[in-house]
Amino acid sequence: MATTHRIALIPGDGIGKEVLPAAREVLDVVGRRHGLTLAYDEFDWSCERYAREGAMMPEDGVEQVRGHDAIFLGAVGFPGVPDHISLWGLLIPFRRAFQQYVNLRPIRVFEGVPSPLRNATPADVDLVVVRENVEGEYSEVGGRFARGFPEEMAVQEAVFTRAGVTRIADYAFDLATRRGGGLTSATKSNGIVHTMPFWDQVVAERAAEHPSVTWNSEHIDALCAKLVLDPARFDVIVASNLFGDILSDLAAALAGSIGMAPAGNINPEHDHPSMFEPVHGSAPDIAGKGIANPIGAIWTGAMMLEHLGHPEAAREVLAAVTRVLAETEARTADLGGKATTSEFTAQVTEFIGR
C-alpha cells in the first residue's frame, strides 16, 4: 500500500538551493522502491526574503507548516544578514513551537574519506551527539542595558529545567541502550556553579533508571581534547544546547568534512513536525557553482525517512552513499575531488538498491 508524507521544503540560502534538490532526487528514487511518496510544499523563507520584506518568514509561518509531517531545510545565512536574525527568525521559532527538543547529529568516518586524524578509521568512529535543543544557554532571558553609554552591558541567562534535562537525558540513555554502547555527558560543573551541577545531578538520576548503560561525565574542555585524541572511545554524547552545538561541529570536521554532516531537530513524541537540516550552512563562497557536497543533505533525508517510519529505505540511502565513497572516485571539491553536486548525486541514485 502506497504511503504519502507531506513535507515542508525550505531551500533557504546559498547552497541550500543546490543540495535540497539533490536530496529530493535520491529520496524520490528510494521512495519508488518502497511505495513512498513525499509530497513537497516549497517555501521561499530565507535571508533573501528578509532583505526583501524585513522578515525571514511570514508572521504565520509556524502555522503554515504545523500540519506537515516534517520540515526539510537546506540552509540559512547570507552576508549582510546578521546570524542572530537568520537563526531567531526561522530555525529557533520552529524548534520551540514544535518542541523539537532533541538535536540529533550522527558522526561517521566513511571508507574512502580520510579523517584529518590518522587514528580515526571507519571501523572505529561511529558516534551520535544528542544536543538539548530548546533551552539551556540559548534562552531568551536577558537583555541590553544603557545602550550607547560607557556603562553599557549585556545579560544572557542560561535556563535549565528539570523537565528539559530529564527528557534529553532519557532520550540519550535510550539511544545508548539501542546502540549497545556507552554514554558521555558533557559538563562544566567546576566552573559554572549553578546550571552545570544541576545538569549533572539530573543526568545521574536518569542514569540510575538505565542501569544497563555504562556512562561517565566529562568537562567540556577535556571532552573536546579527548574527541580529537581518541574519537573511537565515544558512542553517545549528551550535551546542553551550547556544548552540543560546539561538539557536533567539531566531530563533523573530524569525520572529513562538515559538508557530510546531517542533523535532525526531533520531536520524539511526533506531536509536532520535526525539522531536518544538514549542518554545513549556506556556504556563500561556493553558492551557485554547482560543487556543493550533497552528502549532508542526502543523509539528512535518510534521517527524515527513518523518523517517518521507514528505516529500511533510510538504510538503503546511507548504504548507497557509503558504497559510492568506498567503491568509486566520485568526490566533491571539499573531499579533494572534481565531481559536481549533480554528478555525485547521480552516483548515489545509481547505487540505490544494489
C-alpha positions as CSV (number, residue, x, y, z in Angstrom):
1,M,0.0,0.0,0.0
2,A,1.4,3.4,-1.0
3,T,2.3,5.9,1.7
4,T,2.3,9.7,1.3
5,H,4.0,12.1,3.5
6,R,3.6,15.9,3.2
7,I,6.9,17.7,3.6
8,A,7.5,21.4,4.1
9,L,10.5,22.2,1.9
10,I,12.6,25.3,2.7
11,P,15.7,25.5,0.5
12,G,16.8,28.7,2.3
13,D,20.0,30.4,1.2
14,G,23.2,29.7,-0.7
15,I,23.9,26.0,-1.3
16,G,20.7,25.0,0.4
17,K,19.1,25.7,-3.0
18,E,21.5,23.1,-4.6
19,V,21.7,20.3,-2.0
20,L,18.0,20.0,-1.3
21,P,17.2,19.2,-5.0
22,A,19.9,16.6,-4.8
23,A,18.5,15.1,-1.7
24,R,15.0,15.1,-3.2
25,E,16.3,13.2,-6.3
26,V,17.6,10.5,-4.0
27,L,14.5,10.4,-1.9
28,D,12.3,10.1,-4.9
29,V,14.3,7.1,-6.2
30,V,14.2,5.2,-2.9
31,G,10.6,6.2,-2.4
32,R,9.6,4.5,-5.6
33,R,11.3,1.3,-4.4
34,H,9.4,1.4,-1.1
35,G,6.0,2.7,-2.2
36,L,6.6,6.1,-0.6
37,T,5.5,9.4,-2.0
38,L,7.0,12.6,-0.5
39,A,4.7,15.5,-1.4
40,Y,6.5,18.8,-1.1
41,D,5.2,22.3,-0.4
42,E,8.0,24.7,-1.0
43,F,8.5,27.9,0.9
44,D,10.9,30.8,0.0
45,W,11.7,31.7,3.6
46,S,15.3,32.9,3.7
47,C,17.7,35.7,4.2
48,E,16.8,36.8,0.7
49,R,13.2,37.2,1.8
50,Y,14.4,39.1,4.9
51,A,16.3,41.6,2.7
52,R,13.2,42.0,0.5
53,E,10.4,42.0,3.1
54,G,12.1,42.5,6.5
55,A,11.3,39.0,7.9
56,M,12.7,35.6,7.4
57,M,9.2,34.2,7.1
58,P,5.6,35.4,7.4
59,E,4.1,36.0,10.9
60,D,2.0,32.9,10.4
61,G,4.9,30.8,9.1
62,V,4.8,28.4,12.0
63,E,1.1,27.8,11.5
64,Q,1.6,27.3,7.7
65,V,3.8,24.2,8.3
66,R,2.2,22.9,11.5
67,G,0.2,20.3,9.6
68,H,3.1,18.8,7.7
69,D,4.7,15.5,8.5
70,A,8.2,17.0,8.5
71,I,10.2,20.1,7.6
72,F,13.2,19.7,5.3
73,L,15.5,22.7,5.4
74,G,18.5,23.5,3.2
75,A,20.5,26.2,4.9
76,V,20.1,29.7,6.2
77,G,22.5,32.6,6.4
78,F,24.0,35.1,4.0
79,P,26.4,38.1,4.1
80,G,24.7,41.2,5.2
81,V,22.1,39.5,7.4
82,P,23.4,39.0,10.9
83,D,23.4,35.4,12.1
84,H,21.1,36.1,15.0
85,I,18.5,37.4,12.6
86,S,18.5,34.3,10.4
87,L,18.6,31.9,13.4
88,W,15.9,33.6,15.6
89,G,13.8,34.5,12.6
90,L,13.5,30.9,11.2
91,L,15.2,28.0,13.0
92,I,14.5,28.7,16.6
93,P,10.8,29.5,16.2
94,F,10.3,26.1,14.7
95,R,12.4,24.3,17.3
96,R,10.5,25.8,20.1
97,A,6.9,26.0,18.7
98,F,7.2,22.3,17.7
99,Q,9.0,21.1,20.8
100,Q,12.0,19.8,18.8
101,Y,14.0,19.4,22.0
102,V,16.4,16.8,20.6
103,N,19.0,17.9,18.1
104,L,20.4,14.6,16.8
105,R,23.8,14.6,14.9
106,P,25.3,11.3,13.9
107,I,29.0,11.2,13.0
108,R,30.8,8.6,11.0
109,V,34.1,8.2,9.2
110,F,33.4,6.7,5.8
111,E,35.7,4.3,3.9
112,G,37.3,6.4,1.2
113,V,37.2,9.7,3.0
114,P,40.3,10.1,5.2
115,S,39.8,11.8,8.5
116,P,42.2,14.6,9.4
117,L,43.1,12.3,12.3
118,R,45.3,9.4,11.4
119,N,43.8,7.2,14.1
120,A,40.1,7.8,13.1
121,T,39.0,4.9,10.9
122,P,35.6,3.7,9.6
123,A,35.8,0.7,11.9
124,D,36.2,2.9,15.0
125,V,34.4,6.2,14.6
126,D,30.6,6.0,14.7
127,L,29.0,8.2,17.3
128,V,26.0,10.4,17.9
129,V,25.8,13.8,19.6
130,V,22.5,14.3,21.4
131,R,22.1,18.1,22.0
132,E,19.4,19.7,24.1
133,N,17.7,22.0,21.6
134,V,15.2,24.4,23.2
135,E,16.6,25.8,26.4
136,G,20.0,25.9,28.2
137,E,22.4,28.6,27.1
138,Y,20.3,29.7,24.2
139,S,17.4,31.1,26.2
140,E,15.7,34.4,25.5
141,V,16.1,35.6,29.1
142,G,18.3,38.7,29.4
143,G,18.8,42.0,27.6
144,R,20.9,45.0,26.9
145,F,21.1,48.0,29.2
146,A,22.4,51.5,28.9
147,R,22.9,51.2,25.1
148,G,25.4,53.6,23.7
149,F,26.8,54.7,27.1
150,P,30.2,53.7,28.6
151,E,28.4,51.5,31.2
152,E,26.5,49.6,28.5
153,M,26.1,45.9,29.5
154,A,24.5,42.7,28.2
155,V,23.0,40.0,30.3
156,Q,22.2,36.5,29.0
157,E,20.7,33.9,31.3
158,A,21.0,30.2,30.8
159,V,17.8,28.3,31.7
160,F,17.9,24.6,32.6
161,T,14.7,23.0,33.7
162,R,14.3,19.6,35.4
163,A,11.8,18.6,32.7
164,G,14.2,19.7,29.9
165,V,17.3,18.0,31.3
166,T,15.3,14.8,32.2
167,R,13.8,14.3,28.7
168,I,17.1,14.9,26.8
169,A,19.0,12.6,29.2
170,D,16.3,9.9,28.9
171,Y,16.4,10.1,25.1
172,A,20.2,9.8,25.1
173,F,20.2,6.8,27.5
174,D,17.5,5.1,25.5
175,L,19.6,5.7,22.3
176,A,22.7,4.3,24.0
177,T,20.7,1.2,25.1
178,R,19.6,0.6,21.5
179,R,23.1,1.1,20.1
180,G,24.6,-1.1,22.8
181,G,27.2,1.4,23.6
182,G,28.1,3.9,26.4
183,L,27.1,7.4,27.1
184,T,29.2,10.5,28.0
185,S,27.6,13.6,29.5
186,A,29.3,17.0,28.7
187,T,29.5,19.3,31.7
188,K,31.5,22.2,33.2
189,S,30.4,22.0,36.8
190,N,33.8,23.0,38.1
191,G,33.4,26.5,36.6
192,I,29.7,27.0,36.1
193,V,28.4,26.9,39.6
194,H,24.6,26.5,39.3
195,T,23.4,25.1,36.0
196,M,26.0,22.5,35.4
197,P,25.9,20.9,38.8
198,F,22.1,20.7,38.3
199,W,22.6,19.1,34.9
200,D,25.0,16.6,36.4
201,Q,22.5,15.8,39.2
202,V,19.6,15.2,36.9
203,V,21.7,13.1,34.4
204,A,22.9,10.9,37.3
205,E,19.3,10.4,38.4
206,R,18.3,9.3,35.0
207,A,21.3,7.1,34.7
208,A,20.0,5.1,37.7
209,E,16.9,4.3,35.6
210,H,19.1,2.9,32.8
211,P,21.5,0.6,34.7
212,S,22.5,-1.3,31.6
213,V,24.2,1.7,30.1
214,T,27.8,2.4,31.1
215,W,28.2,6.2,31.4
216,N,30.6,8.9,32.6
217,S,30.7,12.7,32.8
218,E,33.4,14.8,31.2
219,H,34.2,18.5,31.4
220,I,33.7,20.1,28.0
221,D,37.2,21.3,27.6
222,A,38.7,17.9,28.3
223,L,36.0,16.2,26.3
224,C,36.9,18.3,23.2
225,A,40.5,17.2,23.6
226,K,39.6,13.6,24.0
227,L,37.3,13.7,21.0
228,V,40.3,14.8,18.9
229,L,42.8,12.4,20.5
230,D,40.6,9.3,20.6
231,P,37.2,9.7,18.9
232,A,36.7,5.9,18.9
233,R,36.1,5.9,22.6
234,F,32.7,7.7,22.2
235,D,29.4,6.3,21.3
236,V,26.6,8.7,22.5
237,I,27.4,12.1,23.8
238,V,24.6,14.1,25.6
239,A,25.1,17.8,26.0
240,S,23.5,21.1,26.6
241,N,22.5,23.4,23.8
242,L,25.8,25.3,23.6
243,F,28.1,22.4,24.3
244,G,26.2,20.2,21.9
245,D,26.4,22.8,19.2
246,I,30.2,23.0,19.5
247,L,30.8,19.3,19.9
248,S,28.8,18.3,16.9
249,D,30.6,20.7,14.6
250,L,34.0,19.5,15.9
251,A,33.0,15.9,15.5
252,A,31.8,16.5,11.9
253,A,35.1,18.1,11.0
254,L,36.9,15.0,12.4
255,A,34.9,12.9,10.0
256,G,36.4,14.6,7.0
257,S,34.1,17.5,6.0
258,I,31.3,19.4,7.7
259,G,29.6,19.1,4.3
260,M,28.9,15.5,5.1
261,A,27.1,16.1,8.4
262,P,23.4,15.6,8.9
263,A,21.1,16.8,11.7
264,G,17.6,16.3,12.9
265,N,15.6,18.6,15.2
266,I,13.4,16.0,16.7
267,N,10.0,16.0,18.5
268,P,10.2,12.4,19.7
269,E,6.6,12.2,20.6
270,H,5.5,13.0,17.0
271,D,3.1,15.6,18.4
272,H,4.6,18.2,16.0
273,P,6.6,18.1,12.8
274,S,10.3,17.5,13.2
275,M,12.8,19.5,11.1
276,F,15.8,18.1,9.3
277,E,18.7,20.1,8.1
278,P,22.4,19.4,7.0
279,V,24.9,21.1,9.3
280,H,27.1,22.8,6.7
281,G,25.3,26.1,6.5
282,S,24.8,28.2,3.4
283,A,28.4,28.4,2.2
284,P,28.0,31.6,0.2
285,D,31.6,31.4,-1.1
286,I,30.7,28.4,-3.3
287,A,27.0,29.0,-3.8
288,G,25.9,28.9,-7.4
289,K,29.0,26.9,-8.6
290,G,27.3,23.5,-8.5
291,I,30.1,22.0,-6.5
292,A,28.4,21.7,-3.0
293,N,28.7,18.4,-1.3
294,P,25.2,16.9,-1.2
295,I,26.1,14.1,1.3
296,G,24.9,16.1,4.4
297,A,21.5,16.8,2.8
298,I,21.1,13.2,1.5
299,W,22.0,11.7,4.9
300,T,19.6,14.2,6.5
301,G,16.9,13.0,4.1
302,A,17.6,9.4,5.3
303,M,17.2,10.6,8.9
304,M,13.8,12.1,7.9
305,L,12.8,8.8,6.3
306,E,13.7,6.9,9.5
307,H,11.8,9.3,11.7
308,L,8.7,9.0,9.4
309,G,8.8,5.2,10.0
310,H,10.8,3.9,7.0
311,P,14.0,2.6,8.4
312,E,14.8,0.2,5.5
313,A,14.5,3.0,3.0
314,A,16.8,5.1,5.2
315,R,19.3,2.3,5.4
316,E,19.3,2.0,1.6
317,V,20.1,5.7,1.2
318,L,23.0,5.6,3.6
319,A,24.3,2.3,2.2
320,A,24.3,3.9,-1.3
321,V,26.4,6.9,-0.1
322,T,28.7,4.5,1.7
323,R,29.3,2.4,-1.4
324,V,29.8,5.4,-3.7
325,L,32.6,6.7,-1.3
326,A,34.1,3.2,-0.9
327,E,33.9,1.9,-4.5
328,T,34.2,5.0,-6.8
329,E,36.3,8.0,-7.2
330,A,33.4,10.4,-7.1
331,R,34.2,13.2,-4.7
332,T,33.1,16.9,-4.5
333,A,35.8,19.6,-4.1
334,D,35.7,19.6,-0.3
335,L,36.7,16.0,-0.3
336,G,39.5,16.6,-2.8
337,G,37.6,15.6,-5.9
338,K,36.2,17.2,-9.0
339,A,32.6,15.9,-9.1
340,T,29.8,18.4,-9.3
341,T,26.8,18.2,-6.9
342,S,24.7,16.6,-9.7
343,E,27.4,14.1,-10.7
344,F,27.8,12.8,-7.2
345,T,24.1,12.6,-6.7
346,A,23.7,10.6,-9.9
347,Q,26.2,8.1,-8.5
348,V,24.2,7.7,-5.3
349,T,20.9,7.2,-7.2
350,E,22.7,4.5,-9.4
351,F,23.7,2.6,-6.2
352,I,20.3,2.7,-4.6
353,G,19.1,-0.8,-4.1
354,R,22.2,-2.5,-5.4
